Structure formats: C-alpha cells, structure tokens
Amino acid sequence: MVFDVLENGALTNLCFETYKEPEQDSEPETQNAYLIFHSYGQYWIYPLEFALHMPDDYIELKNKATIGFKTLKRVNETLYKIESAANLLYESAGGSNDWTESISQIKYVYTVELHPPDDMNDAHAHFTFILPLTFIERVEQETYAGLIGRILFNYLTTKYQVFGLDQHTNISPKYQLEYRDPIKAKPILPLSLDKFFQYDITDRIKLHKIIQEQKIETIIHLEAIGETDPDIEKISRVNIEGTKNVFEAPGVRHIIYASSVITVFGYLTREPYLSILNGTFDDTTMLKDLRKLTIADDPPIPDLQTPGNIAYSQSKIIGKQMATDIVKNSSKSIICARFGWINV
C-alpha cells in the first residue's frame, strides 16, 4: 500500500496546523528543537533512549531542560526529574528522540512526561493517564509557561541585560538563573536581587519607580491573568489596569505586548474556519474561501465560550486599542503580538 502523505487533508496555507512543508524538515521550527509531550511521570527526558551512555552535548541538554523546568515550577510548584531516558527509566530501542538527535541532527530533543508523578506516595498518582479536567488545565498553563520562559531567557540573556519584574519571588528565570557555559559546566547561579523586583502590576507608583530607577527603556509585557481564573473581575482589572500602567511608564521607548490568538477566536463560529475546527474542511470546495486573517482587514472577534474567555479576550482587545492610542499620541513604539497555542 502506498500513502500519499501530502495530498488529502494537507494544506498549503502555512497558518494552519495541517500545513504541508515543501520537504521534510524544511521549516526552521523543525530544525532546532523537537519536543514530545506525553503522560505520565513528571519527567523531563533527553537522549539517549537505547543506551546508558550520554550524548556529547548532554550537559547543555540538561542545562536547557533545567531552565525550562524552573520556569514551569513557578506556576504550581510542580517538580520534574531531569535525566536521559535510559538512565532515568530504562533502555528502549526505536524511539523517535534518538533518531531525531542522531539522524536529523536536531540540537534540542526532549520528551516531557506530564502530571501526575510516577510516585505512589503522591495523592494524584492514581490518576495515571486519566487526568481530571481541572488538572489538565493546570498542566497546560504551567507547561506553556516553561516553554516561553526557556526560549525567551536563552535568547535575551546572551545579548542584553535583563531585569525581571513579577509578583512572586520564586518564578522567573530572569533572576533565578544566569547563562551556563555547557563546556565548562559551571553550576547554575542565582541572579543578584538587583535584577529582580517583586511588585504588583496594578501598583502604578511602584512599577514606575522601578522602571525609572533602573532606566528601563524596553519592556516585554507578558504578565496577565488567564481565562481559566475563576475571578472574572480580577482578569479584567489586572489585564487592563496593569497593561495601562506598563504602557504609560515614563522613560520607556519600546514595548512588546503579548496579546493572544483568543482575540480572533470568534471567527471559529464562521465558515470556513468552523469547518476546520470541526474537521469537515473540504479542500475541493472550500479552499478558495480560505485566507489569512490580518489586523488591517479583520477586526477582533472575542471568544464567547465562557465568562473567563470573554473577559480575557476582551482585555487583550482593549490592550491593543490602548497601545494604538498611545502610539498615535507619543513617541513610544508598541508591538502587539498575538500568541498562539501549543499543539501536543
């Protein structure tokens, strides 16, 4: 039997998860990192799987996994074990991690075994593969945070002086870690406290005081309360009032604002996007109506599925409008980036 893997069900529009590449590993996202999400055990695993000996770059692999884990831990204090697959679990042949690391030459290869832990002394261990909905939402939140933190930290700290501002003292790799030399294998050291500031984003006076004293000119604004928080008023207050405080901070010249793809989720109630969501999209009849949504031509339509989704998406839409107004009336530059989601 011959399978036409790039025919039915594959799209040429790179905005969709069924986008077909021109060839294997043609996209930059597939050339640098390979992540598998699985359950369960709470392990952060890297190659090798088939043998107990370590790959040549195991120190760097473990270091980057540690950065990701410490960022993940900040959300719910979830603990992960970090080690090669064979040494942490058992030797196994035929795994995609080993093939990807050795044949495809992709540098960062990991399997993340999610909650619950593989520890019968833990109260959640009996869930094994069948995790209640409330825990699924929790795992999604902390895992996403780990990915963002690792990528952002690794990139920025090699080029710039980075300050961390957050509500809790134990959450950000900006102040917990500094760049580790994988060759010399130096221990991971905490950043000095003068590079991290504990504050509440709704405390306008304290926020502006920190920014002025440290002469911060560029801000990447990621702080927000998500749609799963039961306090609807808190979502709106923190996300709108807090963002306004960041945008109006004195001395700041450039801001990157983390908006969200949820601000256009309302389009999923319309064709042809509804058919894509439901898995009924027909290439032969509907492809002509498919186009990329743009900020210029397509106004935001918030997600109306739950009160939390409404509050969160509307707060991000208001944030974008505040940014537009500030840019028009000042010399500040604000980039609004609609973050997507992770398909696992």
Secondary structure, DSSP 8 states (H G I E B T S, - for coil): ----TTSTT-BS-TTSTTB--SSTT-STHHHHEEEEEEEEE-EEEES-SS-SS--TTHHHHHHHHHHHHHHHHHHH----EEEEHHHHT---SS-HHHHHHHTS--SEEEEEEEEEES-TTSTTGGGTT---HHHHHHHHHHHHHHHHHHHHHHHHTTTS---EEESSTTS-HHHH-----TTTT-------GGGEEE--TT-HHHHHHHHHHHT--EEEE-----TT-S-HHHHHIIIIIHHHHHHT-TT--EEEEEEEGGGGGGGGGSTTHHHHHHT---HHHHGGG-----TTT-------SSHHHHHHHHHHHHHHHHHHHHHHTSS-EEEEEEE-----
